[in-house]
Every structure is written in C-alpha cells, then in structure tokens.
Amino acid sequence: MKFALVLLVAVACFWCCEAQSANFYCGRRLAEVLSKLCWDHSEEKRDAGWWMSADAARSLSGVRGKRGPVDECCDKPCTVDELLGYCFY
C-alpha cells in the first residue's frame, strides 16, 4: 500500500513538471498540438455565426502581437501555456 502511494506521488510530480516543460513544436506536430488545445471537440462552444462583429474582430487583433506560433515554438522551445495564447475563445 505504501509503495503504491509513493509511486502515485512520484508519477503525479513527474506529470506536473512535464506539463510545463518547454518543447519544440514544428510542422505537423505544431498543427496537431494547436488543434487539440484550441479546438477540442469534446466541449461545446457557442457559435459566433458566419461573421464576427467589428468589436469582436478588433479584440482578437492583439492576442499575441505580430509573432506567430512558429516564431515562438519552432525557433525556440515553448510551453503549453504559450501555445494556449494562440487560441481564440
């Protein structure tokens, strides 16, 4: 029983540290990770309709500045939190 508890704590610590480690994401891997993070179809999102309002479009223009995910995650390692900054909710 004690061994199982120690193993569980060790796995939880490793998982927490691994979740925030910086990795390189390029090409297909970058697209797949962004797709899973931003457009997970397991949750229902409200529909904005075919066109966004002008205010909604302006609010998205400064989400991450002029740099893109390739600049930040392919040229240098980035975390999942940085990738989430490119998702439009």
PDB file of N, CA, C and O in Angstrom:
ATOM      1  N   MET A   1       0.821  -1.193   0.000  1.00  0.00           N
ATOM      2  CA  MET A   1       0.000   0.000   0.000  1.00  0.00           C
ATOM      3  C   MET A   1       0.872   1.268   0.000  1.00  0.00           C
ATOM      4  O   MET A   1       0.609   2.214  -0.742  1.00  0.00           O
ATOM      5  N   LYS A   2       1.910   1.266   0.844  1.00  0.00           N
ATOM      6  CA  LYS A   2       2.800   2.425   0.895  1.00  0.00           C
ATOM      7  C   LYS A   2       3.526   2.601  -0.428  1.00  0.00           C
ATOM      8  O   LYS A   2       3.728   3.727  -0.883  1.00  0.00           O
ATOM      9  N   PHE A   3       3.921   1.488  -1.050  1.00  0.00           N
ATOM     10  CA  PHE A   3       4.622   1.551  -2.326  1.00  0.00           C
ATOM     11  C   PHE A   3       3.728   2.177  -3.392  1.00  0.00           C
ATOM     12  O   PHE A   3       4.185   3.004  -4.182  1.00  0.00           O
ATOM     13  N   ALA A   4       2.465   1.787  -3.416  1.00  0.00           N
ATOM     14  CA  ALA A   4       1.528   2.331  -4.402  1.00  0.00           C
ATOM     15  C   ALA A   4       1.342   3.838  -4.198  1.00  0.00           C
ATOM     16  O   ALA A   4       1.256   4.592  -5.167  1.00  0.00           O
ATOM     17  N   LEU A   5       1.281   4.269  -2.950  1.00  0.00           N
ATOM     18  CA  LEU A   5       1.118   5.696  -2.662  1.00  0.00           C
ATOM     19  C   LEU A   5       2.356   6.481  -3.095  1.00  0.00           C
ATOM     20  O   LEU A   5       2.239   7.552  -3.691  1.00  0.00           O
ATOM     21  N   VAL A   6       3.538   5.951  -2.796  1.00  0.00           N
ATOM     22  CA  VAL A   6       4.782   6.608  -3.194  1.00  0.00           C
ATOM     23  C   VAL A   6       4.874   6.667  -4.718  1.00  0.00           C
ATOM     24  O   VAL A   6       5.275   7.688  -5.276  1.00  0.00           O
ATOM     25  N   LEU A   7       4.508   5.587  -5.384  1.00  0.00           N
ATOM     26  CA  LEU A   7       4.526   5.548  -6.845  1.00  0.00           C
ATOM     27  C   LEU A   7       3.545   6.568  -7.422  1.00  0.00           C
ATOM     28  O   LEU A   7       3.867   7.264  -8.385  1.00  0.00           O
ATOM     29  N   LEU A   8       2.372   6.657  -6.847  1.00  0.00           N
ATOM     30  CA  LEU A   8       1.369   7.617  -7.312  1.00  0.00           C
ATOM     31  C   LEU A   8       1.870   9.057  -7.153  1.00  0.00           C
ATOM     32  O   LEU A   8       1.692   9.874  -8.056  1.00  0.00           O
ATOM     33  N   VAL A   9       2.484   9.367  -6.033  1.00  0.00           N
ATOM     34  CA  VAL A   9       3.017  10.716  -5.797  1.00  0.00           C
ATOM     35  C   VAL A   9       4.151  11.012  -6.782  1.00  0.00           C
ATOM     36  O   VAL A   9       4.239  12.119  -7.313  1.00  0.00           O
ATOM     37  N   ALA A  10       5.015  10.027  -7.023  1.00  0.00           N
ATOM     38  CA  ALA A  10       6.128  10.219  -7.956  1.00  0.00           C
ATOM     39  C   ALA A  10       5.613  10.476  -9.369  1.00  0.00           C
ATOM     40  O   ALA A  10       6.124  11.359 -10.059  1.00  0.00           O
ATOM     41  N   VAL A  11       4.624   9.728  -9.803  1.00  0.00           N
ATOM     42  CA  VAL A  11       4.049   9.918 -11.136  1.00  0.00           C
ATOM     43  C   VAL A  11       3.369  11.271 -11.231  1.00  0.00           C
ATOM     44  O   VAL A  11       3.490  11.950 -12.251  1.00  0.00           O
ATOM     45  N   ALA A  12       2.661  11.673 -10.194  1.00  0.00           N
ATOM     46  CA  ALA A  12       1.990  12.983 -10.199  1.00  0.00           C
ATOM     47  C   ALA A  12       3.014  14.120 -10.276  1.00  0.00           C
ATOM     48  O   ALA A  12       2.807  15.093 -11.001  1.00  0.00           O
ATOM     49  N   CYS A  13       4.105  13.999  -9.538  1.00  0.00           N
ATOM     50  CA  CYS A  13       5.154  15.037  -9.591  1.00  0.00           C
ATOM     51  C   CYS A  13       5.787  15.097 -10.972  1.00  0.00           C
ATOM     52  O   CYS A  13       6.013  16.180 -11.511  1.00  0.00           O
ATOM     53  N   PHE A  14       6.071  13.938 -11.543  1.00  0.00           N
ATOM     54  CA  PHE A  14       6.668  13.905 -12.882  1.00  0.00           C
ATOM     55  C   PHE A  14       5.719  14.505 -13.895  1.00  0.00           C
ATOM     56  O   PHE A  14       6.147  15.269 -14.760  1.00  0.00           O
ATOM     57  N   TRP A  15       4.431  14.177 -13.810  1.00  0.00           N
ATOM     58  CA  TRP A  15       3.438  14.684 -14.750  1.00  0.00           C
ATOM     59  C   TRP A  15       3.312  16.202 -14.640  1.00  0.00           C
ATOM     60  O   TRP A  15       3.202  16.880 -15.661  1.00  0.00           O
ATOM     61  N   CYS A  16       3.327  16.746 -13.426  1.00  0.00           N
ATOM     62  CA  CYS A  16       3.224  18.196 -13.245  1.00  0.00           C
ATOM     63  C   CYS A  16       4.429  18.908 -13.853  1.00  0.00           C
ATOM     64  O   CYS A  16       4.275  19.922 -14.533  1.00  0.00           O
ATOM     65  N   CYS A  17       5.604  18.389 -13.613  1.00  0.00           N
ATOM     66  CA  CYS A  17       6.810  19.017 -14.152  1.00  0.00           C
ATOM     67  C   CYS A  17       6.860  18.891 -15.669  1.00  0.00           C
ATOM     68  O   CYS A  17       7.272  19.826 -16.356  1.00  0.00           O
ATOM     69  N   GLU A  18       6.452  17.762 -16.187  1.00  0.00           N
ATOM     70  CA  GLU A  18       6.476  17.515 -17.626  1.00  0.00           C
ATOM     71  C   GLU A  18       5.475  18.410 -18.353  1.00  0.00           C
ATOM     72  O   GLU A  18       5.724  18.825 -19.485  1.00  0.00           O
ATOM     73  N   ALA A  19       4.343  18.712 -17.710  1.00  0.00           N
ATOM     74  CA  ALA A  19       3.303  19.512 -18.359  1.00  0.00           C
ATOM     75  C   ALA A  19       3.782  20.931 -18.650  1.00  0.00           C
ATOM     76  O   ALA A  19       3.320  21.549 -19.610  1.00  0.00           O
ATOM     77  N   GLN A  20       4.693  21.455 -17.844  1.00  0.00           N
ATOM     78  CA  GLN A  20       5.148  22.820 -18.038  1.00  0.00           C
ATOM     79  C   GLN A  20       6.528  22.901 -18.683  1.00  0.00           C
ATOM     80  O   GLN A  20       7.092  23.989 -18.801  1.00  0.00           O
ATOM     81  N   SER A  21       7.073  21.770 -19.098  1.00  0.00           N
ATOM     82  CA  SER A  21       8.386  21.827 -19.734  1.00  0.00           C
ATOM     83  C   SER A  21       8.246  22.405 -21.142  1.00  0.00           C
ATOM     84  O   SER A  21       7.227  22.224 -21.808  1.00  0.00           O
ATOM     85  N   ALA A  22       9.270  23.085 -21.563  1.00  0.00           N
ATOM     86  CA  ALA A  22       9.262  23.717 -22.885  1.00  0.00           C
ATOM     87  C   ALA A  22       9.730  22.711 -23.933  1.00  0.00           C
ATOM     88  O   ALA A  22      10.708  21.995 -23.718  1.00  0.00           O
ATOM     89  N   ASN A  23       9.044  22.660 -25.046  1.00  0.00           N
ATOM     90  CA  ASN A  23       9.366  21.759 -26.149  1.00  0.00           C
ATOM     91  C   ASN A  23       9.353  22.532 -27.458  1.00  0.00           C
ATOM     92  O   ASN A  23       8.778  23.615 -27.560  1.00  0.00           O
ATOM     93  N   PHE A  24       9.999  21.949 -28.448  1.00  0.00           N
ATOM     94  CA  PHE A  24       9.928  22.485 -29.801  1.00  0.00           C
ATOM     95  C   PHE A  24       8.704  21.881 -30.487  1.00  0.00           C
ATOM     96  O   PHE A  24       8.494  20.669 -30.432  1.00  0.00           O
ATOM     97  N   TYR A  25       7.914  22.709 -31.123  1.00  0.00           N
ATOM     98  CA  TYR A  25       6.754  22.264 -31.899  1.00  0.00           C
ATOM     99  C   TYR A  25       6.893  22.853 -33.289  1.00  0.00           C
ATOM    100  O   TYR A  25       6.861  24.071 -33.461  1.00  0.00           O
ATOM    101  N   CYS A  26       7.048  21.989 -34.282  1.00  0.00           N
ATOM    102  CA  CYS A  26       7.202  22.446 -35.667  1.00  0.00           C
ATOM    103  C   CYS A  26       6.317  21.616 -36.593  1.00  0.00           C
ATOM    104  O   CYS A  26       5.975  20.473 -36.288  1.00  0.00           O
ATOM    105  N   GLY A  27       5.955  22.204 -37.718  1.00  0.00           N
ATOM    106  CA  GLY A  27       5.251  21.486 -38.777  1.00  0.00           C
ATOM    107  C   GLY A  27       3.969  20.836 -38.321  1.00  0.00           C
ATOM    108  O   GLY A  27       3.135  21.457 -37.662  1.00  0.00           O
ATOM    109  N   ARG A  28       3.823  19.571 -38.682  1.00  0.00           N
ATOM    110  CA  ARG A  28       2.593  18.827 -38.388  1.00  0.00           C
ATOM    111  C   ARG A  28       2.358  18.716 -36.889  1.00  0.00           C
ATOM    112  O   ARG A  28       1.217  18.776 -36.430  1.00  0.00           O
ATOM    113  N   ARG A  29       3.441  18.553 -36.121  1.00  0.00           N
ATOM    114  CA  ARG A  29       3.279  18.427 -34.667  1.00  0.00           C
ATOM    115  C   ARG A  29       2.690  19.707 -34.079  1.00  0.00           C
ATOM    116  O   ARG A  29       1.824  19.643 -33.207  1.00  0.00           O
ATOM    117  N   LEU A  30       3.152  20.869 -34.547  1.00  0.00           N
ATOM    118  CA  LEU A  30       2.616  22.143 -34.080  1.00  0.00           C
ATOM    119  C   LEU A  30       1.132  22.252 -34.415  1.00  0.00           C
ATOM    120  O   LEU A  30       0.329  22.665 -33.578  1.00  0.00           O
ATOM    121  N   ALA A  31       0.774  21.883 -35.632  1.00  0.00           N
ATOM    122  CA  ALA A  31      -0.631  21.943 -36.051  1.00  0.00           C
ATOM    123  C   ALA A  31      -1.502  21.004 -35.213  1.00  0.00           C
ATOM    124  O   ALA A  31      -2.608  21.371 -34.818  1.00  0.00           O
ATOM    125  N   GLU A  32      -1.009  19.807 -34.946  1.00  0.00           N
ATOM    126  CA  GLU A  32      -1.791  18.849 -34.160  1.00  0.00           C
ATOM    127  C   GLU A  32      -1.967  19.314 -32.719  1.00  0.00           C
ATOM    128  O   GLU A  32      -3.054  19.196 -32.154  1.00  0.00           O
ATOM    129  N   VAL A  33      -0.903  19.840 -32.125  1.00  0.00           N
ATOM    130  CA  VAL A  33      -0.992  20.306 -30.741  1.00  0.00           C
ATOM    131  C   VAL A  33      -1.954  21.490 -30.643  1.00  0.00           C
ATOM    132  O   VAL A  33      -2.795  21.529 -29.745  1.00  0.00           O
ATOM    133  N   LEU A  34      -1.839  22.451 -31.552  1.00  0.00           N
ATOM    134  CA  LEU A  34      -2.752  23.592 -31.530  1.00  0.00           C
ATOM    135  C   LEU A  34      -4.194  23.147 -31.751  1.00  0.00           C
ATOM    136  O   LEU A  34      -5.115  23.674 -31.128  1.00  0.00           O
ATOM    137  N   SER A  35      -4.383  22.185 -32.631  1.00  0.00           N
ATOM    138  CA  SER A  35      -5.727  21.680 -32.886  1.00  0.00           C
ATOM    139  C   SER A  35      -6.322  21.050 -31.635  1.00  0.00           C
ATOM    140  O   SER A  35      -7.483  21.292 -31.305  1.00  0.00           O
ATOM    141  N   LYS A  36      -5.537  20.250 -30.948  1.00  0.00           N
ATOM    142  CA  LYS A  36      -6.039  19.595 -29.734  1.00  0.00           C
ATOM    143  C   LYS A  36      -6.285  20.591 -28.619  1.00  0.00           C
ATOM    144  O   LYS A  36      -7.263  20.473 -27.881  1.00  0.00           O
ATOM    145  N   LEU A  37      -5.400  21.576 -28.490  1.00  0.00           N
ATOM    146  CA  LEU A  37      -5.564  22.554 -27.420  1.00  0.00           C
ATOM    147  C   LEU A  37      -6.700  23.529 -27.685  1.00  0.00           C
ATOM    148  O   LEU A  37      -7.468  23.854 -26.779  1.00  0.00           O
ATOM    149  N   CYS A  38      -6.809  23.993 -28.914  1.00  0.00           N
ATOM    150  CA  CYS A  38      -7.742  25.085 -29.220  1.00  0.00           C
ATOM    151  C   CYS A  38      -9.117  24.622 -29.682  1.00  0.00           C
ATOM    152  O   CYS A  38     -10.120  25.276 -29.394  1.00  0.00           O
ATOM    153  N   TRP A  39      -9.172  23.532 -30.375  1.00  0.00           N
ATOM    154  CA  TRP A  39     -10.441  23.117 -30.971  1.00  0.00           C
ATOM    155  C   TRP A  39     -10.837  21.734 -30.540  1.00  0.00           C
ATOM    156  O   TRP A  39     -11.249  20.916 -31.363  1.00  0.00           O
ATOM    157  N   ASP A  40     -10.719  21.462 -29.262  1.00  0.00           N
ATOM    158  CA  ASP A  40     -11.120  20.165 -28.730  1.00  0.00           C
ATOM    159  C   ASP A  40     -12.631  20.040 -28.879  1.00  0.00           C
ATOM    160  O   ASP A  40     -13.386  20.825 -28.305  1.00  0.00           O
ATOM    161  N   HIS A  41     -13.059  19.068 -29.635  1.00  0.00           N
ATOM    162  CA  HIS A  41     -14.487  18.932 -29.938  1.00  0.00           C
ATOM    163  C   HIS A  41     -15.276  18.261 -28.826  1.00  0.00           C
ATOM    164  O   HIS A  41     -16.477  18.034 -28.973  1.00  0.00           O
ATOM    165  N   SER A  42     -14.619  17.938 -27.712  1.00  0.00           N
ATOM    166  CA  SER A  42     -15.347  17.298 -26.626  1.00  0.00           C
ATOM    167  C   SER A  42     -16.197  18.296 -25.843  1.00  0.00           C
ATOM    168  O   SER A  42     -17.115  17.900 -25.125  1.00  0.00           O
ATOM    169  N   GLU A  43     -15.900  19.572 -25.976  1.00  0.00           N
ATOM    170  CA  GLU A  43     -16.723  20.568 -25.305  1.00  0.00           C
ATOM    171  C   GLU A  43     -17.451  21.412 -26.338  1.00  0.00           C
ATOM    172  O   GLU A  43     -16.934  21.689 -27.420  1.00  0.00           O
ATOM    173  N   GLU A  44     -18.616  21.796 -25.991  1.00  0.00           N
ATOM    174  CA  GLU A  44     -19.444  22.572 -26.903  1.00  0.00           C
ATOM    175  C   GLU A  44     -19.127  24.049 -26.767  1.00  0.00           C
ATOM    176  O   GLU A  44     -19.085  24.566 -25.651  1.00  0.00           O
ATOM    177  N   LYS A  45     -18.910  24.723 -27.847  1.00  0.00           N
ATOM    178  CA  LYS A  45     -18.638  26.162 -27.833  1.00  0.00           C
ATOM    179  C   LYS A  45     -19.776  26.870 -28.562  1.00  0.00           C
ATOM    180  O   LYS A  45     -20.383  26.322 -29.481  1.00  0.00           O
ATOM    181  N   ARG A  46     -20.043  28.069 -28.141  1.00  0.00           N
ATOM    182  CA  ARG A  46     -21.115  28.806 -28.800  1.00  0.00           C
ATOM    183  C   ARG A  46     -20.684  29.239 -30.190  1.00  0.00           C
ATOM    184  O   ARG A  46     -19.499  29.453 -30.445  1.00  0.00           O
ATOM    185  N   ASP A  47     -21.617  29.362 -31.051  1.00  0.00           N
ATOM    186  CA  ASP A  47     -21.352  29.720 -32.439  1.00  0.00           C
ATOM    187  C   ASP A  47     -21.440  31.231 -32.597  1.00  0.00           C
ATOM    188  O   ASP A  47     -22.411  31.860 -32.175  1.00  0.00           O
ATOM    189  N   ALA A  48     -20.404  31.804 -33.215  1.00  0.00           N
ATOM    190  CA  ALA A  48     -20.398  33.249 -33.443  1.00  0.00           C
ATOM    191  C   ALA A  48     -21.077  33.597 -34.756  1.00  0.00           C
ATOM    192  O   ALA A  48     -21.119  34.762 -35.150  1.00  0.00           O
ATOM    193  N   GLY A  49     -21.600  32.601 -35.423  1.00  0.00           N
ATOM    194  CA  GLY A  49     -22.213  32.865 -36.711  1.00  0.00           C
ATOM    195  C   GLY A  49     -21.163  32.935 -37.798  1.00  0.00           C
ATOM    196  O   GLY A  49     -19.977  32.729 -37.539  1.00  0.00           O
ATOM    197  N   TRP A  50     -21.584  33.222 -38.994  1.00  0.00           N
ATOM    198  CA  TRP A  50     -20.662  33.260 -40.116  1.00  0.00           C
ATOM    199  C   TRP A  50     -19.723  34.447 -40.015  1.00  0.00           C
ATOM    200  O   TRP A  50     -18.542  34.318 -40.337  1.00  0.00           O
ATOM    201  N   TRP A  51     -20.216  35.609 -39.573  1.00  0.00           N
ATOM    202  CA  TRP A  51     -19.408  36.815 -39.486  1.00  0.00           C
ATOM    203  C   TRP A  51     -19.283  37.242 -38.045  1.00  0.00           C
ATOM    204  O   TRP A  51     -20.219  37.098 -37.259  1.00  0.00           O
ATOM    205  N   MET A  52     -18.122  37.770 -37.699  1.00  0.00           N
ATOM    206  CA  MET A  52     -17.925  38.342 -36.373  1.00  0.00           C
ATOM    207  C   MET A  52     -18.319  39.803 -36.390  1.00  0.00           C
ATOM    208  O   MET A  52     -18.279  40.464 -37.428  1.00  0.00           O
ATOM    209  N   SER A  53     -18.694  40.288 -35.248  1.00  0.00           N
ATOM    210  CA  SER A  53     -18.944  41.721 -35.164  1.00  0.00           C
ATOM    211  C   SER A  53     -17.604  42.452 -35.239  1.00  0.00           C
ATOM    212  O   SER A  53     -16.558  41.855 -34.986  1.00  0.00           O
ATOM    213  N   ALA A  54     -17.630  43.712 -35.577  1.00  0.00           N
ATOM    214  CA  ALA A  54     -16.397  44.501 -35.700  1.00  0.00           C
ATOM    215  C   ALA A  54     -15.657  44.571 -34.368  1.00  0.00           C
ATOM    216  O   ALA A  54     -14.427  44.517 -34.339  1.00  0.00           O
ATOM    217  N   ASP A  55     -16.396  44.692 -33.265  1.00  0.00           N
ATOM    218  CA  ASP A  55     -15.760  44.748 -31.942  1.00  0.00           C
ATOM    219  C   ASP A  55     -15.055  43.436 -31.614  1.00  0.00           C
ATOM    220  O   ASP A  55     -13.956  43.440 -31.060  1.00  0.00           O
ATOM    221  N   ALA A  56     -15.678  42.329 -31.952  1.00  0.00           N
ATOM    222  CA  ALA A  56     -15.061  41.023 -31.683  1.00  0.00           C
ATOM    223  C   ALA A  56     -13.793  40.841 -32.511  1.00  0.00           C
ATOM    224  O   ALA A  56     -12.799  40.316 -32.010  1.00  0.00           O
ATOM    225  N   ALA A  57     -13.818  41.264 -33.752  1.00  0.00           N
ATOM    226  CA  ALA A  57     -12.636  41.144 -34.609  1.00  0.00           C
ATOM    227  C   ALA A  57     -11.504  42.016 -34.095  1.00  0.00           C
ATOM    228  O   ALA A  57     -10.348  41.591 -34.098  1.00  0.00           O
ATOM    229  N   ARG A  58     -11.814  43.226 -33.655  1.00  0.00           N
ATOM    230  CA  ARG A  58     -10.774  44.110 -33.105  1.00  0.00           C
ATOM    231  C   ARG A  58     -10.186  43.549 -31.818  1.00  0.00           C
ATOM    232  O   ARG A  58      -8.999  43.728 -31.548  1.00  0.00           O
ATOM    233  N   SER A  59     -10.996  42.882 -31.036  1.00  0.00           N
ATOM    234  CA  SER A  59     -10.493  42.337 -29.771  1.00  0.00           C
ATOM    235  C   SER A  59      -9.504  41.204 -30.002  1.00  0.00           C
ATOM    236  O   SER A  59      -8.666  40.942 -29.139  1.00  0.00           O
ATOM    237  N   LEU A  60      -9.579  40.536 -31.126  1.00  0.00           N
ATOM    238  CA  LEU A  60      -8.662  39.445 -31.427  1.00  0.00           C
ATOM    239  C   LEU A  60      -7.365  39.907 -32.071  1.00  0.00           C
ATOM    240  O   LEU A  60      -6.398  39.147 -32.116  1.00  0.00           O
ATOM    241  N   SER A  61      -7.323  41.109 -32.559  1.00  0.00           N
ATOM    242  CA  SER A  61      -6.166  41.543 -33.341  1.00  0.00           C
ATOM    243  C   SER A  61      -4.878  41.609 -32.534  1.00  0.00           C
ATOM    244  O   SER A  61      -3.800  41.439 -33.102  1.00  0.00           O
ATOM    245  N   GLY A  62      -4.952  41.843 -31.262  1.00  0.00           N
ATOM    246  CA  GLY A  62      -3.735  41.961 -30.474  1.00  0.00           C
ATOM    247  C   GLY A  62      -3.479  40.778 -29.563  1.00  0.00           C
ATOM    248  O   GLY A  62      -2.792  40.925 -28.553  1.00  0.00           O
ATOM    249  N   VAL A  63      -4.007  39.618 -29.887  1.00  0.00           N
ATOM    250  CA  VAL A  63      -3.897  38.481 -28.989  1.00  0.00           C
ATOM    251  C   VAL A  63      -2.446  38.131 -28.694  1.00  0.00           C
ATOM    252  O   VAL A  63      -2.075  38.004 -27.527  1.00  0.00           O
ATOM    253  N   ARG A  64      -1.628  37.976 -29.703  1.00  0.00           N
ATOM    254  CA  ARG A  64      -0.228  37.632 -29.488  1.00  0.00           C
ATOM    255  C   ARG A  64       0.721  38.558 -30.230  1.00  0.00           C
ATOM    256  O   ARG A  64       1.887  38.211 -30.417  1.00  0.00           O
ATOM    257  N   GLY A  65       0.271  39.688 -30.645  1.00  0.00           N
ATOM    258  CA  GLY A  65       1.144  40.591 -31.363  1.00  0.00           C
ATOM    259  C   GLY A  65       1.406  40.107 -32.776  1.00  0.00           C
ATOM    260  O   GLY A  65       0.562  39.439 -33.372  1.00  0.00           O
ATOM    261  N   LYS A  66       2.569  40.440 -33.314  1.00  0.00           N
ATOM    262  CA  LYS A  66       2.869  40.106 -34.697  1.00  0.00           C
ATOM    263  C   LYS A  66       3.595  38.780 -34.840  1.00  0.00           C
ATOM    264  O   LYS A  66       3.722  38.266 -35.951  1.00  0.00           O
ATOM    265  N   ARG A  67       4.069  38.223 -33.752  1.00  0.00           N
ATOM    266  CA  ARG A  67       4.768  36.945 -33.825  1.00  0.00           C
ATOM    267  C   ARG A  67       3.744  35.816 -33.873  1.00  0.00           C
ATOM    268  O   ARG A  67       2.668  35.920 -33.284  1.00  0.00           O
ATOM    269  N   GLY A  68       4.076  34.763 -34.561  1.00  0.00           N
ATOM    270  CA  GLY A  68       3.186  33.625 -34.664  1.00  0.00           C
ATOM    271  C   GLY A  68       3.713  32.447 -33.877  1.00  0.00           C
ATOM    272  O   GLY A  68       4.816  32.501 -33.334  1.00  0.00           O
ATOM    273  N   PRO A  69       2.927  31.375 -33.812  1.00  0.00           N
ATOM    274  CA  PRO A  69       3.361  30.201 -33.049  1.00  0.00           C
ATOM    275  C   PRO A  69       4.629  29.570 -33.613  1.00  0.00           C
ATOM    276  O   PRO A  69       5.408  28.983 -32.862  1.00  0.00           O
ATOM    277  N   VAL A  70       4.852  29.679 -34.923  1.00  0.00           N
ATOM    278  CA  VAL A  70       6.079  29.119 -35.492  1.00  0.00           C
ATOM    279  C   VAL A  70       7.288  29.886 -34.976  1.00  0.00           C
ATOM    280  O   VAL A  70       8.312  29.286 -34.647  1.00  0.00           O
ATOM    281  N   ASP A  71       7.173  31.218 -34.902  1.00  0.00           N
ATOM    282  CA  ASP A  71       8.277  32.035 -34.381  1.00  0.00           C
ATOM    283  C   ASP A  71       8.617  31.669 -32.944  1.00  0.00           C
ATOM    284  O   ASP A  71       9.787  31.641 -32.563  1.00  0.00           O
ATOM    285  N   GLU A  72       7.600  31.391 -32.155  1.00  0.00           N
ATOM    286  CA  GLU A  72       7.837  31.145 -30.741  1.00  0.00           C
ATOM    287  C   GLU A  72       8.116  29.690 -30.419  1.00  0.00           C
ATOM    288  O   GLU A  72       8.851  29.416 -29.471  1.00  0.00           O
ATOM    289  N   CYS A  73       7.564  28.747 -31.163  1.00  0.00           N
ATOM    290  CA  CYS A  73       7.640  27.347 -30.751  1.00  0.00           C
ATOM    291  C   CYS A  73       8.481  26.458 -31.662  1.00  0.00           C
ATOM    292  O   CYS A  73       8.833  25.343 -31.280  1.00  0.00           O
ATOM    293  N   CYS A  74       8.801  26.931 -32.845  1.00  0.00           N
ATOM    294  CA  CYS A  74       9.647  26.145 -33.743  1.00  0.00           C
ATOM    295  C   CYS A  74      11.088  26.636 -33.663  1.00  0.00           C
ATOM    296  O   CYS A  74      12.021  25.835 -33.717  1.00  0.00           O
ATOM    297  N   ASP A  75      11.274  27.941 -33.535  1.00  0.00           N
ATOM    298  CA  ASP A  75      12.617  28.512 -33.449  1.00  0.00           C
ATOM    299  C   ASP A  75      13.211  28.367 -32.058  1.00  0.00           C
ATOM    300  O   ASP A  75      14.429  28.273 -31.904  1.00  0.00           O
ATOM    301  N   LYS A  76      12.358  28.348 -31.051  1.00  0.00           N
ATOM    302  CA  LYS A  76      12.803  28.152 -29.673  1.00  0.00           C
ATOM    303  C   LYS A  76      11.734  27.334 -28.951  1.00  0.00           C
ATOM    304  O   LYS A  76      10.582  27.319 -29.383  1.00  0.00           O
ATOM    305  N   PRO A  77      12.090  26.662 -27.873  1.00  0.00           N
ATOM    306  CA  PRO A  77      11.076  25.852 -27.171  1.00  0.00           C
ATOM    307  C   PRO A  77      10.029  26.730 -26.494  1.00  0.00           C
ATOM    308  O   PRO A  77      10.327  27.837 -26.045  1.00  0.00           O
ATOM    309  N   CYS A  78       8.797  26.222 -26.424  1.00  0.00           N
ATOM    310  CA  CYS A  78       7.734  26.944 -25.736  1.00  0.00           C
ATOM    311  C   CYS A  78       6.904  25.964 -24.916  1.00  0.00           C
ATOM    312  O   CYS A  78       6.977  24.750 -25.110  1.00  0.00           O
ATOM    313  N   THR A  79       6.125  26.505 -24.009  1.00  0.00           N
ATOM    314  CA  THR A  79       5.288  25.688 -23.136  1.00  0.00           C
ATOM    315  C   THR A  79       3.863  25.622 -23.686  1.00  0.00           C
ATOM    316  O   THR A  79       3.505  26.333 -24.625  1.00  0.00           O
ATOM    317  N   VAL A  80       3.072  24.758 -23.083  1.00  0.00           N
ATOM    318  CA  VAL A  80       1.670  24.634 -23.471  1.00  0.00           C
ATOM    319  C   VAL A  80       0.931  25.936 -23.169  1.00  0.00           C
ATOM    320  O   VAL A  80       0.029  26.324 -23.913  1.00  0.00           O
ATOM    321  N   ASP A  81       1.303  26.603 -22.097  1.00  0.00           N
ATOM    322  CA  ASP A  81       0.659  27.878 -21.774  1.00  0.00           C
ATOM    323  C   ASP A  81       0.893  28.919 -22.871  1.00  0.00           C
ATOM    324  O   ASP A  81      -0.002  29.703 -23.185  1.00  0.00           O
ATOM    325  N   GLU A  82       2.095  28.925 -23.452  1.00  0.00           N
ATOM    326  CA  GLU A  82       2.365  29.847 -24.555  1.00  0.00           C
ATOM    327  C   GLU A  82       1.528  29.488 -25.778  1.00  0.00           C
ATOM    328  O   GLU A  82       1.027  30.376 -26.468  1.00  0.00           O
ATOM    329  N   LEU A  83       1.371  28.190 -26.053  1.00  0.00           N
ATOM    330  CA  LEU A  83       0.541  27.766 -27.177  1.00  0.00           C
ATOM    331  C   LEU A  83      -0.918  28.156 -26.964  1.00  0.00           C
ATOM    332  O   LEU A  83      -1.602  28.541 -27.912  1.00  0.00           O
ATOM    333  N   LEU A  84      -1.391  28.060 -25.741  1.00  0.00           N
ATOM    334  CA  LEU A  84      -2.778  28.435 -25.458  1.00  0.00           C
ATOM    335  C   LEU A  84      -3.035  29.905 -25.746  1.00  0.00           C
ATOM    336  O   LEU A  84      -4.180  30.296 -25.973  1.00  0.00           O
ATOM    337  N   GLY A  85      -1.996  30.722 -25.741  1.00  0.00           N
ATOM    338  CA  GLY A  85      -2.152  32.138 -26.067  1.00  0.00           C
ATOM    339  C   GLY A  85      -2.558  32.369 -27.512  1.00  0.00           C
ATOM    340  O   GLY A  85      -2.997  33.466 -27.858  1.00  0.00           O
ATOM    341  N   TYR A  86      -2.421  31.362 -28.359  1.00  0.00           N
ATOM    342  CA  TYR A  86      -2.813  31.495 -29.763  1.00  0.00           C
ATOM    343  C   TYR A  86      -4.229  31.001 -30.031  1.00  0.00           C
ATOM    344  O   TYR A  86      -4.714  31.094 -31.159  1.00  0.00           O
ATOM    345  N   CYS A  87      -4.885  30.488 -29.026  1.00  0.00           N
ATOM    346  CA  CYS A  87      -6.260  30.012 -29.192  1.00  0.00           C
ATOM    347  C   CYS A  87      -7.213  31.200 -29.097  1.00  0.00           C
ATOM    348  O   CYS A  87      -7.024  32.082 -28.260  1.00  0.00           O
ATOM    349  N   PHE A  88      -8.214  31.224 -29.934  1.00  0.00           N
ATOM    350  CA  PHE A  88      -9.244  32.259 -29.906  1.00  0.00           C
ATOM    351  C   PHE A  88     -10.493  31.650 -29.307  1.00  0.00           C
ATOM    352  O   PHE A  88     -11.130  30.792 -29.918  1.00  0.00           O
ATOM    353  N   TYR A  89     -10.844  32.093 -28.112  1.00  0.00           N
ATOM    354  CA  TYR A  89     -12.022  31.520 -27.456  1.00  0.00           C
ATOM    355  C   TYR A  89     -13.200  32.345 -27.756  1.00  0.00           C
ATOM    356  O   TYR A  89     -14.301  32.037 -27.299  1.00  0.00           O
TER     357      TYR A  89
END
